[in-house]
Amino acid sequence: MRSPNRLPVALIQQPDLGGVEANLAACEHEIREAAAQGCRLVLLQELHNGTYFCQTEDSALFDLAEPVPGPTTGRLGTLAAGLQVVIVGSVFERRAPGLYHNTAVTLDADGRLSGIYRKMHIPDDPGYYEKFYFAPGDLGFAPVDTAVGRLGVLVCWDQWFPEAARLMALAGADLLLYPTAIGWNPADEAAERGRQRDAWQTVQRGHAVANGLPILTCNRVGFEPDPTGATAGARFWGTSFVCGPQGEILAEAPTDRPALLVAEVDLARSEEVRRIWPFLRDRRIDAYADLLKRFRD
């Protein structure tokens, strides 16, 4: 009998397949396969219903947004209940006319929408024009209680900020999850591509170490052209991974193809690791007031 502390998880790394129905059907197929392998928690990538549309600014693309709850959460919730798994998905949320968010949704094992997280850190970089589409999240860093534990769900650009991971840890998260869409500019040389991908994985492994928590990161994969033709497009680097509370890699997907990445997380190890590396105990909370400043001039 498996220990109740050992949690089988799955990450579904996919390319865009050309439309909402094709993408959701592929997600559903892989979720069913993950459940058949005994997984109890499934993480999907950022904005899994379609392309990463933020490569350009186009007001017509707001038509892609949907309410939460809505069609995607309804479909994933039915699937979660039928398979008795927890599913973390990603939705372009239409909150009100002219107000949109990049929102992670958690469907519990009974099909309920047990929590949402609106992406807090919104990038505005070449090929990642998210500030045009998404208002910053206003729900803070609050973990979601589910049948498999308390999930600290964050989204993509959030993964670069140690404050986000720390606040989820301080709120009692059992693990951190990052649906993600990040890739290379195809014009970059190989060495630069390697530095970027290594930095991306290293900073997240650092969050695992600093907080004594396992991390699940699910990234998209494949080439997506810039619809305007102004840039070389984006080649998403995959590399979805699971790491333990000392930053140890437990499973990692390839850079260049879809993958159903399955791993087992030992939730009891966080207690063991935090006893020998008691960072939360030794934090100097009396001396950190300046962290609330933009910069110390």
N, C-alpha and C positions, 0 to 999 in steps of 0.2 A: 504494500500500500504506500502511495506517495505521501510524503510529509505535507501537512497543510501549509507549511512555510515555503514549499517549493512550487513556484507558479510557472506553468508552461505558457509562453507568449509567442505571438507571431507578428511579423512586420511584413506588409505587402508593398513591395517596390515595383512600380509600373511606369511605362511610358504613357503618354496620351494616346488614346485609341480612336480619336476623331469625333467623339460626341458623348453626351451625358449617358445615354443608354448603354453604349458600348463600354464606357469606363465603369459604370456601376455594375454592369453584368460581370465584368472581369473581377471587380472587387468581391462580388457575391460568390463567384466560383472559388476564389482563393480563401475567402472566409470559411466557406464550407469545408475546404480541404484542411485548413488549419484546425477547425473543430474536430474533424475526423482524426487528426493526429493528437488530439487531446488538449489543444491549446484552450485556455480560458480567458485570455485577453488578446485582442487583435488591434493593432495600430495601423491606420491608413496614412498616406502621405498628404501633404498640404494641397488643398484645392484639387482633390482627386477626381472631381467630376469632369474636368476638361483640361484645356491647355493652361499653362501659366500665362494668363492674359495680360499680366502687368508689364510685359516688355514694351508696351506702348500705351499712350493715353488716348482713349477713345470712349466718349460718353455713351455710345451705343452699347458698350459692353456691360453697362449696369443692368441691362436686361437679363444677364446671366444670373443675377442674384435671386434669392428665394428667402421666404421667412423661416424662422426657427421658433417653434416646431414648423415643419413643412414637409415637402415631398421626400427629401433625402433622409431626414431624421425618421420619418415614418417607415421608409423602406428598410433602413438599417435597424430600426427598433424591432420590426417584425422578424428580421433575420436573427437578431440577438436573442429574442425570446424563444424562437424555434430551436436554436442551437444551444441556448443557455451559455452564451459567452458575452463578455463585455467588449464593446466595439467603440473605439475612439476614431471619429471621422472629422472631416474638415469641410466647412460650408462658406460660400460667399453669401453673407447674411444681409437681407434687406430688412432693416429695422423699422424704417419709416421712409417716406419719399425724400430722397436726397441724403439719406443717412444709412451707411453701409459699414459692415465690419468683416474682418477675416476671423472666422469663428470656429473653434474646435468644439465638437459635440461629443458627449459621452452617453452611449446607450447601454444601460445596465443589462444584466443577464435575464431580467424579466421583461425587457423591452422598453422600460421607462427611459425618458430623457432625464438622466439623473444630474446633469450639469452641463454648463457651457462656459467657455473661456474665450473672451474676445482679445485678440492679439494686442499686446500693450505697446511693443516697440515696432514702429512702422518705418521701413526703409524708404529712401528716395535716392536711388543710385541708377546709373545707366543700366537699362534692362530690367530694373526692379522699381518701377514707378508706383509704389503701393500707396503713397500719400494721396495720389489722385483718386484712388478707389476706396480706401479704408479710413474710417475714423479710428483714433486710438481707443483701445479697450477701456472700459470704465467699471469693470467688475473686480479689479485688483488681482491679487495672486492667491486664489482660494482653491485648495485641493477639492476633488470630488470624491465623495464616499461611494463605493461600489461594492459589489459582491466579492471582488477579488482584492479589496484594499482601498486605501486613500491615494488617489492618483493626482500628482502634480502635473497638470497638462499645460504646456506652453506651446508656442508656435514659432518655428523657423528663426527669424531675426532675434527673437527672445533668447535664443541659445547662446548668443555671444555675451550676454550680460550676467555676471555672477550674482547681482542683486536679485534677479528674478528667481534663480535656482535657490538662493539662500532663503528668500521669503517663503517659497513653497515648502522648503525643509522646516522652517520655523513654525509653519502652520500644520506640521505633522504629516506631510506627504510620505508615503511608503516607497514611491519611486517617481521618477521624472520622465515625462513623455514629450517628444518633440516631433509633430508632423512638420515636414520640411520640403522646400523646393529651392534648391541651390545648385548652381552649376558654373561651368567655365564659360568665358568668352572664347569661342573657337580660335580667335586671333592670338590668344596668349600662347607664349612658348611653353614647352613641356615642363621646364623647371618651375615656372611661375604657377602652373596648374598644380604641380605637386606641393608647392608651399601653401597654396590656398586650401587644398583638401586636408593637408596635415594640420594646419592651424585650426580648421573647423572641427576636426575630430579631437584634437588635443584640448581645446578649450572646454569641450563638453566632458571629456574624461576628467578634466580638472574640477568641474562642478561635482562629478560623482565623488571624487576624493575629498573635496572640501566639505561636502555635506554627508558623506557616508551613505550614499544612496545609489541604487542601480539606475541606469538611464536607458531608455529606448528611443532611438532616433530613426524615423522612416522618411527617406528622401526619394524624390522621383528620379527617373532615369530617361535617357534618350535625348535626341536633338529636337528642338522646337525652333523654327525660323521666326525671325522678327517679321510680323505681317506687313510692316511699312517698308521693309528692305533697307532701312537706314543703318542697321547693324548686322553683324554676322550671326545673330541669333544666340541661343543658349544651348549648351550641351550639359544637361544635368548629370552629376557625377555619381548618382546612386550611393553606394557605400553605406547603406542603412546598417545600423549596428546596435548591439546590445552590450553594455558593459556593467560590471559589478561595482560595489561600493568602494573599491580601491582603484577604480579606473581600468580594471582588467577586461580585455575584450572577450566576450563570451560567444559572440557570433557576428559575422560581417558579410554583407552582400557584395557582389561585384560592382564595378564602376560602369559597366556597359551593357547590362541586360536585366530584364525583369527577374524578380526573385521572391519566393515565399521563404522568409527567414524565420526559422523556428529556434527557440532557445528556452532554457529553464533558468529562472531567477530564484535565488534563495533569499527570501525576505528576512530570514533570521540573521543573515550575515551583517546587516546594518547595525544591529545591536552589538555584535561582537566587535566590529570594526570601530564603532564609536567609543567603545570602552578602552581601546588601546590608542586611538587618535581622538581625544575628546575636544575637538575644535569648538563645539557649541558651548562646552563648559568654560573654555579659556578665552572666549571672545571678550574684548574690552568694550562693552556696550556703553560705558561711561565716556569713552574717548572718540566716538564715531560721529559726533554731531555734524562735522563738516561734510559728511557724505551726502547731506541734503543740499549742498551747494553745487552749482554747475561746474565751478572751478575755484581753486584756492589761489586768488591773485596775490 
